[in-house]
């Protein structure tokens, strides 16, 4: 009876796990040997969360995800779509996680990923990869991973105490490294046990790059560690593109596909670039991110204001007003703070005044900010900041701290009479590569205080 009870309990757990697993996508192309959960892969076959995907020496497998993204496996590759939970109404609840166990795979972000990049994770045996709305290729074995970017950008972090394989979303911290498509010919490499990735140069070591005229045997570049490229692999790449063209023509009869039809990234039908297939879905325009407007809203020492506070309040969300300065959140996709990791910022721009209050008369002296630091810890949902402020005659040092809300708003701790501690109110943004801004005030002594605003740009490791 005990053994039977254990078996029944195990079956119940297995059935519950199966019931919770959802459809992650569908197979849209197969060539050579390819399997989904130990069964031969077939076009139109659904791919469920957690199912093992595998290709043989001549195999290619293309999965269109439920949010119109692509997950592509090249020969001799094993991978899984661990989680693909999409919440269209509340993107902050979306959870997406891919895992490349070995081989070469390409991930092209779908709609849900672009709206919730902070909840996307691509794992290899040695590293976590996050995206900036991206199309990228990864090679990995059990000791080394290499990442190249086709469009957008990625952030790569080696596994360690601050970044665990079981986590979700990107790991962002002092050991993270970013790579964008603008860095042509570059790739990031991370080895097991390394604290941070390194940047490598040279197209000859980029993973999964293949190009040749359709229908002809092609020369291919093998990723390091993957072995030599076989004749079968060279010819199947040509068959893959011919079959994909037919599939696209069948799905979109009004779209001409055939000789002479330009291929994205290529020069036309006579010599197209077939390193990647033609698009199988329309790629939406990048989602505009909410941004930051900050500055001085009153005239000071004869200097005109930066903007009219009343007019800007009619157009943007007012986050804070402090003395002479204000900060707004502009319209766009709402910022959602990651659940873990951190990011450091350096001072980008600022304006501040030392205010001396003589009772009946107030004097405002311009101050210059320097040595600025802003560090955000998403795990503890806190931030800390510091800077120096100097006039022609004096210099002062200030610090501040507070909490970070889910929407990226910065709420500073109150100074409560502490000297040289600033009250901070501001926000974070993903717009234009990311940034922050805040307004502040703080007490210097019984007569003097400081009031100002500052903007911040991420520190690129």
Buried (B, 14 or more C-beta within 10 A) or exposed (E): EEEEEEEEEEEEEEEEEEEEBBEBBBBBBBBBBBBBBEEEBEEEBBBBBBBBBBBBBBBBBBBBBBBBBBBBBBBBBBBBBBBBBBBEEEBBEBBBBBBBBBBBBBBBBBBBBBBBBBBBBBBBBBBBBBBBBBBBBBBBBEEBBBBBBBBBBBBBBBBBEBBEBEBBBBBBBBBBBBBBBEBEEBBBBBBBEBEBBEEBEEEEBBBBBBBBBBEEEBEBBBBBBBEEBBEBBBBBBBBBBEBBBEBBBEEEEEEEBEEEBEBEEBEEBEEBBBBBBBEBBEBEEEBEBBBBBBBBBEEBEEEEBBBEBEEBBEEBBEBBBBBBBBBBBBEBBBBBBBBBBBBBBEBBEBBBBBBBEEEEEEEBBBBEBEEBBBBBBBEEBBBBBBBBBBBEEEEBEBBBBBEBBEBBBBBBBEBEEEEBBBBBBBBBBBBEBBBBBBBBBBBBEEEBBBBBBBBBBBEEB
